[in-house]
Amino acid sequence: MIAPHRPLSAPWRAIVGGVLALVIGAGAGWGIVTGPVALLQRPADWTIALCDVGQGDATLVRSAGRAMLIDTGPEPESLRRCLDELGIARLDVLVLTHFDRDHAGGVDVVAGRADVVLHGPVGAPAHQRRLDRLEAGGAGVVQAAAGMTGRLGEAGWRVLWPRRDERAFPPGNEAGVVLQIEGGGVPRSLFLSDLSGAAQGALRRLARPRDVSVVKVAHHGSADQDPQLYADLDPALALISVGAGNDYGHPRTPTLEMLRALGAGILRTDQRGTILVTQEDGALHVWAERDAPADGPPSRPP
């Protein structure tokens, strides 16, 4: 059953408003738990995990015991730590949205551990060598294109970008794989890779994605965004995978202000560490590894 788009729960609104609860009653959802009890309190029923891999992307999606990893971050150790801490030994699907180091540098960690690899356009021999290693480890390797669909446990996924005949955007950020996933406990979510504002505009016009609960913000929150796409998405929660003290100034102030104006709750790995999300009874529940100043309290009612 496909999960509907719903606003954030009251516990989450308190969290992003700056009130951090150490313990929240079982019926009220998750609190953000930090300090020495964090490992004991980490929820077991998460469906989205934004791994803290520094200046890069590595996102896990899980449904009914099946796991997908979208990108691997820049280096192996941070990815290995996240997979081990979350108990992920095998991947049903590995998605390499594109081959920049901050998205594919940790790929050797999952060689021999993935059943299927979906990937963006290959732009260099080194990219193909990465795929060859994954294939030698037993994975089926498929280039992703808009319109592809599949199942992950009880969730369904769809590739929205790039188009198979795409010529306007070369391999790399602009042609990165964009996935929409929903159902089976996974809130309706869009993962925007590193798309530029121009590519986001093309995605908006061609695929017309709308009304998601969760968006993984493109390109670590860079300023190069298409505001109309985010307005159409109207996300309750915006996740930003970004490294502390990075040289790019990510996430950029205009992007944060745009998300706040939409009423989205904003969580960043540079502030929170690993972030876990699930949906239950139409409400989002969130856990984060670290305490930090909250960013962007949503204006919408529960």
N, C-alpha and C positions, 0 to 999 in steps of 0.2 A: 504494500500500500504506500502511495507516495505521500510524504509528509508535507502538510500545507505550510505556506509562509506565515509565520506568527511573530508577534513582537517578543521582546525579551521578557523573562519572568521578573517578578518583583525582587527576588534575591539578587539577580544580576544587576538590576538597576541600582540597588544599594551598593554593590561592588564597584561599578564604574563611577558612582557618585562619590566614592572615596571612603566608604565604610567597609572595612575588611573584617569578615567574620571568621574566627578561628574554627568554630563548630557551628554548623547549621543543621537543624533537625532533618531527619531523613526525608520527611515529606516536603521540605522546602528547597531541595536542590543542593548544589555544591557551594562551598565557600572557597575563597582563595586562602590556602593554607601555606604558611612559610615557616622557615626555621627547622629545628631538629625533628619535628613531627611530620614534616612534609611527606617523606616517603611512606609513612604509615597511613597517611590520609589520601594518597593519590587514588582517585576513583578507578575502578576496574572496568566500568561500562562506557568509557569514552568512545566516540566514533570519529573525531577529528583530532589529530595531534600535530601542532606546529612545533617542530623540533627546534631547539636553540642551537643553531650551527654557525653563529656569527653572521658575517655579511654574505648571506646566501639563502637558499630555499631548500627545505626538506620537510614535506608534509605527509603524514600518514592518514589514511582513511580506512575505516574498519567497519564491517557489518557481518553479523552472523558468523564470526570466526574467520572471515576472509579479509586480507589486508592488501592495500595498494599504497605504494610510496611514490609521491610526485616529487621528483628531483632528489639529489643526494647531498646538497651542500658542497662547500669548497674543499673539504679534506676528510679523510676517512675517520679519524678518531672521534670527532664530535658526532658523526652519524652513527658509528658503532655504539657509542655510549647511549644515544637516544633509543636505538633499537633494543639494546640489552635492557635498559631500564623499563621499557614498555613491554618487554617480553615478546618481541617480534622476531621469530627465527626464520620465517619463510614468507615470501611475497607472492601473492597470486598475480599481481600486476605491478610492474615498475614503469613509471612514466618519466622519460627524459624530455622535458619540454623543449630544451635546446642544449647546446653543448658547451656553453661558457663554463669556466671553472667553478663559479659560485653556485652553479646548478648541477654540475656533473663531475666535480672533482673527487667526490667520495665513492665513485661507482664501483671500485674494486671490492668494497665491503660487501656488496650484494651480488657479486659474480658467483654463480652457482646456487643462488638462493631465490631466484625469480623464475616464475613459470612463463610469463609473457612480458615482453618489453615493447611499449609504445614509445615512439620517438619522433621528434621534430625533424625537419629537413637536414640532411647531411651536407655540410659545407666544406669539409676538409678531410684528407686521408686519416688524420688522427681521430676524427669523429667515428669513422667507419671501423677503425681498429678497436675502439671502445665497444662498439656493437658486436664485433667479431668475438671479443672476449666473453661477452654475455651469452652469445649464441653457443660458444664452446662449452659454457657452463650449463647448457641444457635449456636455455630460454628460447621461446619462439619470438622472433624479432619482426615487428610490423611498423611501418611508417604511418603515423596518425594523420587523418584527414577529416575535415568537417563531415558530419553525418554518421561516423562510426559510433556504434553503441555496444554496450555490454552490461553484464551483471557482476556485482561484487557482493556476494552473499545475498541479502535481501534488498540491497540498494541497486539502482540503475545509474549508469554513467553514459554521457554523450560527449563526443568531441565537437566543439563549436568552431575551432580554428586550429590550423590554417585550412583554407580550401585546397582541394587536391590540385587545382589548376592555378594556384596563387603565383603571380609573377611580380606583383607590385612590391612585395616585401621579401627581401633576401633572407637566407638562413641566418638564424640568430634571434635576437630579442623580438623583432617584429613578426617573425613566423613561429614563435613559441606555441606549444600546444596549450590550448585552453579547454578545460574540462568543466562540465556541469554534472553534479552528483546529487542524488536525493533518494530518500526512502530507507527503510530498514534501520531506523534510528539516526540516520545521517540527515541533518537539516538540509534544505535546498541550498546548495553552495556552488559558488563559481570560483575557480582558481585561475587567475589571470596571468600567470607566468611573469615575464618581463615586458609585456607589450607596451609599445610607445603609445602616445596619445593618438597618433594617426592610425595605427593599427587597431586601437580600441574603437575609434570611430567607424572603421570599416567593419569590425565585428558587430558593433551596434546596429549598423544599417543592414547587414546581411543576415545575421542570426537573431537579432532582436531579443536578447535575453532580458528578462524582467523579474522583479519581485523575488529576490533571494533573501534568505535569512542570514547567510554568511558569505562574505567575499574575502578572498585572499588578495590583498591590494597588489597591483602590478608594480614590479621593479622596486621593491623595498620602500615604497612610498615616495618615489621620485616626484619631481614637479611636473613631469611630462605625462599628464593624465587627460582623459576625455571626461569632463564633468557631467556631460549629459548621459554617458553610459552609467555612471554611478547613480545619477538621479533616477534613471530607469530601473536600476537594480534595487534601489531603496533598501540597502542592507540594514538589518538590526545590529550586526556585529561585523567590524572590519578588522582583519588580522594582518599584521605587518611583520614579515620576517626580515630582520635587519640587525647588523652588528653594532655594538656599542663603539662610539668614537670613530665611526667610519669616515673615510676621506671625502665622501660625496655629500655630506650633510643630510643623508637620509634618516628618517623621513622628512621631507621638506614641509615647511610651514603652510604653503598654499594647499597642499594635499590634506594635511591635518584639518585645516580650517574648512575645506570642502566637506570632509567626512563629518565633522561636528555639525555643520549647517544642515546636513541630512538627518541628524539625530542618531547617528550610528555610534555604538560603543566601540572604542578603539583599544586593542591590545597589541603590544609590541614585544618581540622576543628580547630586544636589548634591555627593556625594563623588567619583563616578567619571567624571562627564561622560557622553558617549554610550557606550552599552553594546551589544555585539553578541553574539548567541547563535545557535548551531546545534546540531543533533543528528546524530551519526554513529555507526553501529553501536550504537545504544541508549544512547550517552553524550552528555551535554551538554558543549559547549565554549563558553568565554566569553572575550571580549576587552573591555577598558575603556580609555577615553581617558586616565584619570588614576589615579595611585597614591593610596591612602587607607587608613585603618584598615579592616580587614575586619570584617564584621558578621554574626554568626550562623552559625558553622561547623556544618554538618549533622552529626548524630550517626549517621546511617545509614551502613552500610558501602558500599564501591564494588561 
